[in-house]
Amino acid sequence: MPTKINTMKNIFLLSLVGLFLISCSGDSKNSMTVNGSIKGLKKGTLYLQQLQDTVLVNLDSLEIKGNGDFSFESPIENPDIYYLYLVKNDHNDINDRITFFGEPGIITVDTAWDTFDTSAKITGSKTNEKLEEYKKGMSRYNAKNLEILQMRFDPKVNKDSLALDSLIKLSDKNIYRSYAYALNFALNNKDSYIAPYIAINEVADANMKYLDSIHKMLTPEVAASKYGKQLKKYLEDKKKEE
């Protein structure tokens, strides 16, 4: 039969375990772990980066030798855009940076050294899933813009004022459609941090009434985030200019 002292010890130990679990839970709300693997990478330096006051800052770095596995841990206040930048000494500055929407919790990034940004599979961030969905939809408008731009470089088109005017109208129409897509995407995702991000970073020069509608529809949590606050300030500043 347990004594009073043993019982008190057990209660004390259970209390410590409880406090430890609470402490860990609290930390996870303000911490982001980014781990994963870079297939085929034998040697290189990987950086976790973030844009802070228009300056790209290295938050952490890791020398990789013989194994492409990596793991970073960083404090995080708000869901935000982060970058994984790989220096692999291949004399090629293209395909070296992965952009993703970071948020508290564990985010896994699996990719390959030779297709670092194009083959990246990112899991663990709901906001990043929305970002990828947005990019996929926007890609058709970007492809159309490129097609129109290539046509405008055609010498025959440059000599034909009617053809050139037609391309300009086509370009304007495509831009209008891309803005409509971005605004609708933000409006349809009012509970996601992607909504104010799109409004302030993708279509900030859109009609104010649409941006104001996005801001008013944001959930309280999203409105209180970094991009939610930026959108609010942007709208306030614009109204002062009127």
MARTIPA-988881 format. One record per residue: residue number from 1; residue in three letters; x, y, z of N, C-alpha, C in turn. Coordinates in steps of 0.1 Angstrom, whole numbers. Last residue first. Example, Ala and Ser with C-alpha at 12.3 -4.5 7.8 and 13.67 -1.06 7.14 Angstrom:
REM MARTIPA-988881
+-----+--------+-------+-------+-------+-------+-------+-------+-------+-------+-------+
! num ! residu !  n_px !  n_py !  n_pz ! ca_px ! ca_py ! ca_pz !  c_px !  c_py !  c_pz !
+-----+--------+-------+-------+-------+-------+-------+-------+-------+-------+-------+
!   2 !    SER !   128 !   -22 !    71 !   137 !   -11 !    71 !   129 !     0 !    79 !
!   1 !    ALA !   132 !   -57 !    78 !   123 !   -45 !    78 !   132 !   -33 !    78 !
+-----+--------+-------+-------+-------+-------+-------+-------+-------+-------+-------+
REM end
This chain:
REM MARTIPA-988881
+-----+--------+-------+-------+-------+-------+-------+-------+-------+-------+-------+
! num ! residu !  n_px !  n_py !  n_pz ! ca_px ! ca_py ! ca_pz !  c_px !  c_py !  c_pz !
+-----+--------+-------+-------+-------+-------+-------+-------+-------+-------+-------+
! 242 !    GLU !   -73 !   608 !  -505 !   -85 !   612 !  -513 !   -90 !   626 !  -509 !
! 241 !    GLU !   -54 !   602 !  -487 !   -49 !   608 !  -499 !   -61 !   614 !  -507 !
! 240 !    LYS !   -68 !   587 !  -468 !   -63 !   600 !  -464 !   -58 !   609 !  -476 !
! 239 !    LYS !   -72 !   564 !  -481 !   -83 !   572 !  -479 !   -79 !   586 !  -475 !
! 238 !    LYS !   -46 !   553 !  -481 !   -52 !   557 !  -494 !   -64 !   566 !  -492 !
! 237 !    ASP !   -43 !   548 !  -454 !   -34 !   558 !  -460 !   -40 !   563 !  -474 !
! 236 !    GLU !   -62 !   528 !  -451 !   -63 !   540 !  -443 !   -55 !   551 !  -449 !
! 235 !    LEU !   -52 !   508 !  -467 !   -65 !   514 !  -470 !   -66 !   527 !  -463 !
! 234 !    TYR !   -28 !   502 !  -454 !   -27 !   506 !  -468 !   -40 !   513 !  -471 !
! 233 !    LYS !   -37 !   493 !  -429 !   -29 !   505 !  -430 !   -29 !   511 !  -444 !
! 232 !    LYS !   -50 !   469 !  -438 !   -57 !   479 !  -431 !   -50 !   493 !  -432 !
! 231 !    LEU !   -28 !   455 !  -449 !   -39 !   459 !  -457 !   -47 !   470 !  -451 !
! 230 !    GLN !   -13 !   451 !  -426 !    -7 !   459 !  -437 !   -18 !   464 !  -446 !
! 229 !    LYS !   -29 !   435 !  -411 !   -26 !   448 !  -406 !   -21 !   457 !  -417 !
! 228 !    GLY !   -28 !   412 !  -427 !   -41 !   418 !  -424 !   -39 !   433 !  -420 !
! 227 !    TYR !    -2 !   405 !  -426 !    -7 !   411 !  -439 !   -21 !   417 !  -437 !
! 226 !    LYS !     0 !   398 !  -398 !     9 !   407 !  -405 !     3 !   414 !  -417 !
! 225 !    SER !   -34 !   395 !  -384 !   -21 !   390 !  -388 !   -13 !   401 !  -395 !
! 224 !    ALA !   -60 !   403 !  -379 !   -50 !   407 !  -369 !   -36 !   402 !  -373 !
! 223 !    ALA !   -74 !   391 !  -399 !   -73 !   406 !  -399 !   -62 !   411 !  -390 !
! 222 !    VAL !   -73 !   365 !  -391 !   -66 !   368 !  -403 !   -64 !   384 !  -403 !
! 221 !    GLU !   -90 !   366 !  -368 !   -76 !   361 !  -367 !   -68 !   366 !  -379 !
! 220 !    PRO !  -115 !   376 !  -379 !  -107 !   384 !  -369 !   -92 !   380 !  -368 !
! 219 !    THR !  -116 !   372 !  -415 !  -119 !   367 !  -401 !  -111 !   375 !  -391 !
! 218 !    LEU !  -125 !   396 !  -439 !  -115 !   388 !  -432 !  -120 !   384 !  -418 !
! 217 !    MET !  -142 !   414 !  -450 !  -146 !   400 !  -450 !  -137 !   391 !  -442 !
! 216 !    LYS !  -129 !   438 !  -451 !  -141 !   437 !  -443 !  -145 !   423 !  -441 !
! 215 !    HIS !  -109 !   433 !  -471 !  -105 !   436 !  -457 !  -117 !   434 !  -447 !
! 214 !    ILE !  -124 !   430 !  -494 !  -116 !   419 !  -489 !  -113 !   421 !  -474 !
! 213 !    SER !  -135 !   456 !  -496 !  -144 !   444 !  -494 !  -136 !   432 !  -489 !
! 212 !    ASP !  -112 !   470 !  -501 !  -120 !   473 !  -489 !  -129 !   461 !  -485 !
! 211 !    LEU !  -106 !   461 !  -526 !   -97 !   458 !  -515 !  -104 !   460 !  -502 !
! 210 !    TYR !  -128 !   471 !  -540 !  -126 !   457 !  -539 !  -117 !   453 !  -528 !
! 209 !    LYS !  -125 !   499 !  -537 !  -138 !   492 !  -531 !  -136 !   477 !  -530 !
! 208 !    MET !  -102 !   505 !  -550 !  -102 !   505 !  -536 !  -114 !   498 !  -530 !
! 207 !    ASN !   -91 !   486 !  -578 !  -101 !   495 !  -573 !  -102 !   494 !  -557 !
! 206 !    ALA !   -55 !   478 !  -574 !   -69 !   475 !  -579 !   -78 !   486 !  -573 !
! 205 !    ASP !   -30 !   479 !  -566 !   -35 !   490 !  -574 !   -49 !   488 !  -579 !
! 204 !    ALA !   -25 !   455 !  -553 !   -27 !   467 !  -545 !   -32 !   479 !  -552 !
! 203 !    VAL !   -24 !   428 !  -560 !   -33 !   437 !  -567 !   -36 !   449 !  -559 !
! 202 !    GLU !    -3 !   415 !  -546 !    -5 !   412 !  -559 !   -14 !   422 !  -567 !
! 201 !    ASN !     0 !   425 !  -519 !    12 !   422 !  -527 !    10 !   419 !  -542 !
! 200 !    ILE !   -25 !   429 !  -508 !   -15 !   439 !  -506 !    -2 !   437 !  -515 !
! 199 !    ALA !   -41 !   407 !  -517 !   -46 !   421 !  -518 !   -34 !   431 !  -517 !
! 198 !    ILE !   -25 !   385 !  -509 !   -28 !   387 !  -524 !   -32 !   402 !  -525 !
! 197 !    TYR !   -26 !   388 !  -481 !   -13 !   387 !  -488 !   -15 !   391 !  -503 !
! 196 !    PRO !   -53 !   386 !  -474 !   -47 !   399 !  -474 !   -33 !   399 !  -481 !
! 195 !    ALA !   -55 !   357 !  -483 !   -63 !   367 !  -487 !   -57 !   381 !  -486 !
! 194 !    ILE !   -38 !   340 !  -469 !   -35 !   342 !  -483 !   -43 !   354 !  -488 !
! 193 !    TYR !   -48 !   333 !  -445 !   -38 !   344 !  -445 !   -34 !   348 !  -460 !
! 192 !    SER !   -83 !   326 !  -447 !   -69 !   322 !  -450 !   -60 !   335 !  -450 !
! 191 !    ASP !  -109 !   333 !  -447 !  -104 !   328 !  -435 !   -90 !   323 !  -436 !
! 190 !    LYS !  -115 !   342 !  -473 !  -115 !   352 !  -462 !  -109 !   347 !  -449 !
! 189 !    ASN !  -115 !   333 !  -499 !  -106 !   326 !  -489 !  -104 !   336 !  -478 !
! 188 !    ASN !  -129 !   347 !  -518 !  -134 !   333 !  -515 !  -126 !   326 !  -504 !
! 187 !    LEU !  -114 !   370 !  -520 !  -127 !   371 !  -514 !  -133 !   357 !  -510 !
! 186 !    ALA !   -91 !   359 !  -533 !   -90 !   365 !  -520 !  -103 !   366 !  -513 !
! 185 !    PHE !  -103 !   352 !  -557 !   -96 !   342 !  -549 !   -95 !   347 !  -535 !
! 184 !    ASN !  -112 !   377 !  -567 !  -121 !   366 !  -563 !  -115 !   355 !  -555 !
! 183 !    LEU !   -87 !   389 !  -571 !   -96 !   395 !  -562 !  -107 !   384 !  -557 !
! 182 !    ALA !   -75 !   372 !  -591 !   -69 !   374 !  -578 !   -78 !   379 !  -567 !
! 181 !    TYR !   -94 !   374 !  -612 !   -92 !   361 !  -606 !   -86 !   363 !  -592 !
! 180 !    ALA !   -92 !   401 !  -618 !  -105 !   396 !  -613 !  -103 !   382 !  -607 !
! 179 !    TYR !   -66 !   402 !  -627 !   -70 !   409 !  -614 !   -83 !   404 !  -609 !
! 178 !    SER !   -68 !   387 !  -650 !   -59 !   382 !  -639 !   -62 !   389 !  -626 !
! 177 !    ARG !   -85 !   403 !  -665 !   -90 !   390 !  -661 !   -81 !   384 !  -649 !
! 176 !    TYR !   -69 !   425 !  -669 !   -81 !   427 !  -662 !   -86 !   413 !  -657 !
! 175 !    ILE !   -49 !   413 !  -684 !   -45 !   418 !  -671 !   -58 !   420 !  -663 !
! 174 !    ASN !   -64 !   407 !  -707 !   -58 !   396 !  -700 !   -54 !   400 !  -686 !
! 173 !    LYS !   -70 !   432 !  -716 !   -81 !   423 !  -713 !   -76 !   412 !  -704 !
! 172 !    ASP !   -44 !   442 !  -722 !   -53 !   449 !  -712 !   -64 !   439 !  -707 !
! 171 !    SER !   -38 !   424 !  -743 !   -30 !   425 !  -731 !   -38 !   431 !  -720 !
! 170 !    LEU !   -57 !   432 !  -762 !   -57 !   418 !  -758 !   -49 !   417 !  -744 !
! 169 !    LYS !   -49 !   458 !  -767 !   -62 !   456 !  -762 !   -63 !   442 !  -756 !
! 168 !    ILE !   -24 !   452 !  -778 !   -24 !   460 !  -766 !   -38 !   458 !  -759 !
! 167 !    LEU !   -31 !   438 !  -801 !   -24 !   431 !  -791 !   -24 !   439 !  -778 !
! 166 !    SER !   -44 !   459 !  -816 !   -51 !   447 !  -812 !   -44 !   439 !  -801 !
! 165 !    ASP !   -22 !   476 !  -821 !   -33 !   480 !  -812 !   -42 !   469 !  -807 !
! 164 !    LEU !    -8 !   459 !  -838 !    -2 !   463 !  -825 !   -13 !   468 !  -816 !
! 163 !    ALA !   -25 !   457 !  -860 !   -22 !   445 !  -852 !   -16 !   448 !  -839 !
! 162 !    LEU !   -25 !   484 !  -867 !   -38 !   478 !  -863 !   -35 !   465 !  -855 !
! 161 !    SER !     1 !   489 !  -874 !    -5 !   496 !  -863 !   -17 !   490 !  -858 !
! 160 !    ASP !    27 !   470 !  -882 !    13 !   470 !  -885 !     6 !   477 !  -873 !
! 159 !    LYS !    53 !   468 !  -874 !    50 !   477 !  -886 !    35 !   478 !  -889 !
! 158 !    ASN !    51 !   450 !  -854 !    56 !   464 !  -851 !    53 !   474 !  -862 !
! 157 !    VAL !    45 !   427 !  -868 !    35 !   433 !  -859 !    39 !   448 !  -856 !
! 156 !    LYS !    69 !   421 !  -880 !    58 !   424 !  -889 !    47 !   431 !  -881 !
! 155 !    PRO !    87 !   416 !  -859 !    89 !   428 !  -867 !    76 !   432 !  -876 !
! 154 !    ASP !    75 !   406 !  -827 !    75 !   403 !  -842 !    77 !   415 !  -850 !
! 153 !    PHE !    71 !   414 !  -802 !    84 !   415 !  -807 !    86 !   411 !  -822 !
! 152 !    ARG !    45 !   408 !  -798 !    48 !   422 !  -800 !    62 !   424 !  -805 !
! 151 !    MET !    46 !   381 !  -793 !    40 !   385 !  -805 !    44 !   400 !  -808 !
! 150 !    GLN !    57 !   381 !  -767 !    65 !   375 !  -778 !    60 !   380 !  -792 !
! 149 !    LEU !    36 !   392 !  -753 !    48 !   399 !  -754 !    57 !   394 !  -765 !
! 148 !    ILE !    17 !   371 !  -756 !    14 !   385 !  -762 !    27 !   392 !  -763 !
! 147 !    GLU !    30 !   351 !  -741 !    26 !   349 !  -755 !    24 !   362 !  -762 !
! 146 !    LEU !    30 !   363 !  -716 !    43 !   360 !  -723 !    41 !   358 !  -738 !
! 145 !    ASN !     3 !   364 !  -710 !    11 !   377 !  -711 !    24 !   374 !  -718 !
! 144 !    LYS !    -3 !   337 !  -709 !    -9 !   345 !  -720 !    -1 !   358 !  -721 !
! 143 !    ALA !    11 !   330 !  -686 !    15 !   324 !  -699 !     9 !   332 !  -711 !
! 142 !    ASN !    -3 !   344 !  -667 !    11 !   347 !  -669 !    16 !   342 !  -683 !
! 141 !    TYR !   -27 !   331 !  -669 !   -27 !   345 !  -673 !   -12 !   350 !  -675 !
! 140 !    ARG !   -20 !   306 !  -660 !   -26 !   307 !  -673 !   -26 !   322 !  -678 !
! 139 !    SER !   -12 !   311 !  -633 !    -2 !   307 !  -643 !    -7 !   308 !  -658 !
! 138 !    MET !   -32 !   314 !  -615 !   -27 !   326 !  -621 !   -17 !   323 !  -633 !
! 137 !    GLY !   -37 !   288 !  -607 !   -47 !   295 !  -614 !   -42 !   307 !  -622 !
! 136 !    LYS !   -13 !   283 !  -594 !   -17 !   275 !  -605 !   -27 !   281 !  -613 !
! 135 !    LYS !   -13 !   303 !  -574 !    -3 !   303 !  -584 !    -7 !   295 !  -596 !
! 134 !    TYR !   -34 !   293 !  -558 !   -35 !   306 !  -564 !   -25 !   307 !  -576 !
! 133 !    GLU !   -23 !   269 !  -549 !   -36 !   269 !  -557 !   -38 !   282 !  -564 !
! 132 !    GLU !    -2 !   278 !  -535 !     1 !   270 !  -547 !   -12 !   269 !  -555 !
! 131 !    LEU !   -15 !   291 !  -514 !    -6 !   299 !  -523 !    -4 !   291 !  -536 !
! 130 !    LYS !   -29 !   270 !  -502 !   -37 !   281 !  -509 !   -28 !   289 !  -518 !
! 129 !    GLU !    -6 !   257 !  -492 !   -15 !   250 !  -501 !   -24 !   260 !  -509 !
! 128 !    ASN !     2 !   277 !  -474 !    10 !   274 !  -486 !     3 !   266 !  -496 !
! 127 !    THR !   -17 !   274 !  -455 !   -16 !   287 !  -462 !    -8 !   285 !  -475 !
! 126 !    LYS !   -11 !   249 !  -444 !   -24 !   251 !  -451 !   -24 !   264 !  -460 !
! 125 !    SER !    17 !   231 !  -444 !    12 !   245 !  -443 !     0 !   247 !  -451 !
! 124 !    GLY !    24 !   205 !  -448 !    24 !   210 !  -434 !    19 !   224 !  -432 !
! 123 !    THR !    46 !   202 !  -477 !    34 !   198 !  -469 !    35 !   204 !  -455 !
! 122 !    ILE !    58 !   206 !  -509 !    57 !   212 !  -496 !    44 !   208 !  -489 !
! 121 !    LYS !    81 !   196 !  -532 !    68 !   192 !  -527 !    67 !   197 !  -512 !
! 120 !    ALA !    98 !   209 !  -560 !    96 !   210 !  -545 !    82 !   206 !  -542 !
! 119 !    SER !   106 !   212 !  -586 !   101 !   198 !  -582 !    98 !   198 !  -567 !
! 118 !    THR !   115 !   238 !  -589 !   104 !   233 !  -597 !    98 !   220 !  -593 !
! 117 !    ASP !   137 !   243 !  -572 !   124 !   250 !  -570 !   113 !   244 !  -577 !
! 116 !    PHE !   156 !   222 !  -580 !   154 !   226 !  -566 !   140 !   233 !  -564 !
! 115 !    THR !   166 !   202 !  -597 !   153 !   209 !  -600 !   147 !   214 !  -587 !
! 114 !    ASP !   189 !   193 !  -587 !   190 !   199 !  -600 !   176 !   205 !  -604 !
! 113 !    TRP !   183 !   183 !  -561 !   193 !   194 !  -562 !   192 !   201 !  -576 !
! 112 !    ALA !   148 !   180 !  -553 !   160 !   175 !  -558 !   170 !   186 !  -561 !
! 111 !    THR !   127 !   178 !  -523 !   130 !   183 !  -536 !   143 !   176 !  -541 !
! 110 !    ASP !   104 !   185 !  -497 !   112 !   175 !  -504 !   114 !   179 !  -518 !
! 109 !    VAL !    97 !   199 !  -467 !   100 !   203 !  -481 !   109 !   192 !  -487 !
! 108 !    THR !    73 !   203 !  -442 !    83 !   194 !  -448 !    84 !   198 !  -463 !
! 107 !    ILE !    68 !   219 !  -412 !    66 !   220 !  -426 !    77 !   211 !  -433 !
! 106 !    ILE !    51 !   220 !  -381 !    62 !   213 !  -389 !    58 !   214 !  -404 !
! 105 !    GLY !    43 !   252 !  -366 !    42 !   238 !  -368 !    53 !   232 !  -376 !
! 104 !    PRO !    32 !   284 !  -380 !    37 !   275 !  -368 !    34 !   261 !  -371 !
! 103 !    GLU !    42 !   289 !  -414 !    33 !   291 !  -403 !    37 !   282 !  -392 !
! 102 !    GLY !    52 !   301 !  -447 !    55 !   295 !  -434 !    44 !   298 !  -424 !
! 101 !    PHE !    49 !   296 !  -479 !    42 !   304 !  -469 !    44 !   296 !  -456 !
! 100 !    PHE !    79 !   297 !  -500 !    67 !   290 !  -494 !    62 !   299 !  -483 !
!  99 !    THR !   101 !   293 !  -527 !    93 !   303 !  -519 !    81 !   295 !  -513 !
!  98 !    ILE !   134 !   284 !  -532 !   120 !   279 !  -530 !   113 !   289 !  -522 !
!  97 !    ARG !   161 !   289 !  -554 !   153 !   294 !  -543 !   138 !   289 !  -543 !
!  96 !    ASP !   175 !   282 !  -577 !   182 !   280 !  -564 !   173 !   284 !  -552 !
!  95 !    ASN !   171 !   285 !  -605 !   166 !   273 !  -598 !   172 !   271 !  -584 !
!  94 !    ILE !   201 !   302 !  -614 !   187 !   299 !  -617 !   184 !   286 !  -609 !
!  93 !    ASP !   228 !   305 !  -612 !   220 !   312 !  -603 !   205 !   310 !  -604 !
!  92 !    ASN !   254 !   284 !  -615 !   241 !   286 !  -621 !   232 !   292 !  -610 !
!  91 !    HIS !   277 !   272 !  -605 !   278 !   283 !  -614 !   265 !   286 !  -621 !
!  90 !    ASP !   274 !   254 !  -585 !   273 !   248 !  -599 !   273 !   259 !  -610 !
!  89 !    ASN !   273 !   257 !  -557 !   285 !   259 !  -564 !   285 !   252 !  -578 !
!  88 !    LYS !   250 !   257 !  -543 !   255 !   244 !  -546 !   268 !   244 !  -555 !
!  87 !    VAL !   229 !   272 !  -521 !   242 !   275 !  -528 !   249 !   261 !  -530 !
!  86 !    LEU !   195 !   277 !  -519 !   205 !   267 !  -519 !   217 !   272 !  -528 !
!  85 !    TYR !   171 !   289 !  -497 !   180 !   293 !  -508 !   192 !   283 !  -507 !
!  84 !    LEU !   138 !   291 !  -490 !   149 !   282 !  -489 !   159 !   285 !  -501 !
!  83 !    TYR !   119 !   317 !  -475 !   126 !   311 !  -487 !   136 !   301 !  -482 !
!  82 !    TYR !    85 !   327 !  -466 !    99 !   324 !  -463 !   105 !   318 !  -476 !
!  81 !    ILE !    58 !   348 !  -457 !    66 !   342 !  -468 !    80 !   339 !  -464 !
!  80 !    ASP !    39 !   338 !  -428 !    46 !   348 !  -436 !    53 !   340 !  -448 !
!  79 !    PRO !    20 !   339 !  -398 !    23 !   333 !  -411 !    29 !   342 !  -421 !
!  78 !    ASN !    38 !   355 !  -371 !    27 !   355 !  -380 !    30 !   346 !  -392 !
!  77 !    GLU !    59 !   347 !  -355 !    48 !   355 !  -349 !    36 !   354 !  -358 !
!  76 !    ILE !    82 !   322 !  -349 !    74 !   328 !  -359 !    62 !   335 !  -352 !
!  75 !    PRO !   116 !   309 !  -347 !   104 !   315 !  -340 !    96 !   322 !  -351 !
!  74 !    SER !   126 !   279 !  -364 !   127 !   294 !  -363 !   114 !   299 !  -355 !
!  73 !    GLU !   147 !   253 !  -374 !   137 !   257 !  -364 !   138 !   272 !  -362 !
!  72 !    PHE !   154 !   230 !  -400 !   156 !   244 !  -394 !   145 !   246 !  -384 !
!  71 !    SER !   171 !   204 !  -415 !   161 !   208 !  -406 !   164 !   222 !  -400 !
!  70 !    PHE !   178 !   179 !  -441 !   180 !   192 !  -434 !   169 !   195 !  -425 !
!  69 !    ASP !   195 !   156 !  -463 !   185 !   159 !  -452 !   188 !   172 !  -445 !
!  68 !    GLY !   214 !   149 !  -481 !   206 !   160 !  -484 !   195 !   163 !  -474 !
!  67 !    ASN !   248 !   142 !  -475 !   234 !   138 !  -471 !   225 !   150 !  -473 !
!  66 !    GLY !   273 !   152 !  -481 !   270 !   137 !  -483 !   256 !   133 !  -480 !
!  65 !    LYS !   268 !   180 !  -464 !   279 !   172 !  -469 !   275 !   157 !  -469 !
!  64 !    ILE !   257 !   212 !  -459 !   253 !   199 !  -463 !   264 !   191 !  -469 !
!  63 !    GLU !   254 !   236 !  -435 !   263 !   230 !  -445 !   259 !   216 !  -447 !
!  62 !    LEU !   228 !   259 !  -431 !   232 !   246 !  -428 !   242 !   241 !  -439 !
!  61 !    SER !   214 !   288 !  -414 !   220 !   281 !  -425 !   226 !   268 !  -421 !
!  60 !    ASP !   189 !   313 !  -408 !   197 !   302 !  -404 !   203 !   296 !  -416 !
!  59 !    LEU !   180 !   337 !  -418 !   176 !   333 !  -405 !   185 !   322 !  -399 !
!  58 !    ASN !   191 !   362 !  -438 !   194 !   348 !  -435 !   190 !   345 !  -420 !
!  57 !    VAL !   168 !   385 !  -453 !   177 !   382 !  -441 !   178 !   367 !  -440 !
!  56 !    LEU !   163 !   410 !  -475 !   163 !   396 !  -474 !   173 !   391 !  -464 !
!  55 !    VAL !   145 !   439 !  -468 !   158 !   433 !  -469 !   157 !   418 !  -467 !
!  54 !    THR !   120 !   450 !  -464 !   125 !   450 !  -477 !   140 !   445 !  -479 !
!  53 !    ASP !   116 !   442 !  -437 !   118 !   456 !  -440 !   125 !   458 !  -454 !
!  52 !    GLN !   126 !   411 !  -444 !   123 !   419 !  -433 !   127 !   434 !  -436 !
!  51 !    LEU !   121 !   380 !  -458 !   121 !   394 !  -461 !   117 !   402 !  -449 !
!  50 !    GLN !   141 !   352 !  -449 !   128 !   359 !  -448 !   131 !   374 !  -451 !
!  49 !    GLN !   155 !   319 !  -453 !   155 !   333 !  -454 !   141 !   339 !  -453 !
!  48 !    LEU !   178 !   294 !  -447 !   164 !   298 !  -445 !   163 !   313 !  -444 !
!  47 !    TYR !   201 !   279 !  -469 !   197 !   290 !  -461 !   182 !   291 !  -459 !
!  46 !    LEU !   226 !   255 !  -474 !   212 !   258 !  -475 !   208 !   269 !  -465 !
!  45 !    THR !   253 !   246 !  -494 !   249 !   254 !  -482 !   234 !   258 !  -484 !
!  44 !    GLY !   267 !   214 !  -503 !   262 !   227 !  -506 !   258 !   234 !  -493 !
!  43 !    LYS !   269 !   181 !  -517 !   276 !   192 !  -510 !   269 !   206 !  -513 !
!  42 !    LYS !   250 !   164 !  -527 !   262 !   158 !  -519 !   269 !   169 !  -511 !
!  41 !    LEU !   218 !   158 !  -536 !   227 !   168 !  -531 !   238 !   162 !  -523 !
!  40 !    GLY !   199 !   138 !  -542 !   211 !   140 !  -550 !   221 !   150 !  -546 !
!  39 !    LYS !   172 !   155 !  -528 !   177 !   143 !  -534 !   188 !   146 !  -543 !
!  38 !    ILE !   169 !   170 !  -499 !   172 !   174 !  -512 !   179 !   162 !  -519 !
!  37 !    SER !   143 !   169 !  -474 !   154 !   163 !  -481 !   156 !   168 !  -495 !
!  36 !    GLY !   133 !   184 !  -443 !   130 !   177 !  -456 !   143 !   171 !  -461 !
!  35 !    ASN !   118 !   210 !  -423 !   127 !   199 !  -425 !   124 !   193 !  -439 !
!  34 !    VAL !   112 !   236 !  -402 !   112 !   233 !  -417 !   122 !   222 !  -419 !
!  33 !    THR !    91 !   246 !  -377 !   102 !   237 !  -380 !   101 !   234 !  -395 !
!  32 !    MET !    83 !   274 !  -358 !    82 !   267 !  -371 !    94 !   258 !  -373 !
!  31 !    SER !    65 !   286 !  -330 !    77 !   280 !  -336 !    74 !   273 !  -349 !
!  30 !    ASN !    44 !   293 !  -315 !    53 !   304 !  -319 !    66 !   299 !  -325 !
!  29 !    LYS !    32 !   270 !  -308 !    23 !   280 !  -314 !    32 !   292 !  -319 !
!  28 !    SER !    51 !   255 !  -295 !    48 !   251 !  -309 !    39 !   262 !  -316 !
!  27 !    ASP !    51 !   266 !  -269 !    62 !   269 !  -278 !    58 !   266 !  -292 !
!  26 !    GLY !    27 !   255 !  -259 !    28 !   269 !  -260 !    39 !   273 !  -270 !
!  25 !    SER !    35 !   228 !  -258 !    23 !   232 !  -266 !    24 !   247 !  -269 !
!  24 !    CYS !    55 !   229 !  -239 !    58 !   225 !  -253 !    47 !   229 !  -262 !
!  23 !    SER !    40 !   237 !  -216 !    51 !   245 !  -221 !    54 !   242 !  -236 !
!  22 !    ILE !    23 !   215 !  -214 !    17 !   228 !  -216 !    28 !   237 !  -222 !
!  21 !    LEU !    43 !   195 !  -208 !    34 !   194 !  -220 !    28 !   207 !  -224 !
!  20 !    PHE !    52 !   205 !  -184 !    61 !   204 !  -195 !    54 !   203 !  -208 !
!  19 !    LEU !    30 !   204 !  -167 !    36 !   217 !  -170 !    45 !   216 !  -182 !
!  18 !    GLY !    27 !   176 !  -167 !    17 !   184 !  -172 !    22 !   198 !  -176 !
!  17 !    VAL !    51 !   168 !  -154 !    48 !   164 !  -168 !    38 !   172 !  -174 !
!  16 !    LEU !    46 !   180 !  -129 !    58 !   184 !  -137 !    56 !   181 !  -152 !
!  15 !    SER !    25 !   165 !  -121 !    23 !   180 !  -122 !    34 !   185 !  -131 !
!  14 !    LEU !    36 !   140 !  -118 !    25 !   142 !  -128 !    23 !   157 !  -131 !
!  13 !    LEU !    53 !   146 !   -97 !    58 !   142 !  -110 !    48 !   144 !  -121 !
!  12 !    PHE !    34 !   151 !   -76 !    44 !   161 !   -80 !    50 !   158 !   -94 !
!  11 !    ILE !    21 !   127 !   -74 !    14 !   139 !   -78 !    23 !   150 !   -83 !
!  10 !    ASN !    43 !   111 !   -66 !    36 !   108 !   -78 !    28 !   120 !   -83 !
!   9 !    LYS !    48 !   123 !   -41 !    58 !   123 !   -51 !    52 !   121 !   -65 !
!   8 !    MET !    24 !   117 !   -27 !    28 !   131 !   -30 !    38 !   132 !   -41 !
!   7 !    THR !    27 !    89 !   -26 !    16 !    95 !   -33 !    18 !   110 !   -37 !
!   6 !    ASN !    50 !    87 !   -10 !    50 !    82 !   -24 !    39 !    88 !   -32 !
!   5 !    ILE !    39 !    98 !    14 !    50 !   104 !     8 !    51 !   100 !    -7 !
!   4 !    LYS !    19 !    80 !    21 !    15 !    94 !    18 !    26 !   101 !    10 !
!   3 !    THR !    26 !    48 !     5 !    26 !    58 !    16 !    21 !    71 !    11 !
!   2 !    PRO !     7 !    22 !   -10 !    16 !    33 !   -11 !    14 !    43 !     1 !
!   1 !    MET !     9 !   -12 !     0 !     0 !     0 !     0 !     9 !    12 !     0 !
+-----+--------+-------+-------+-------+-------+-------+-------+-------+-------+-------+
REM end
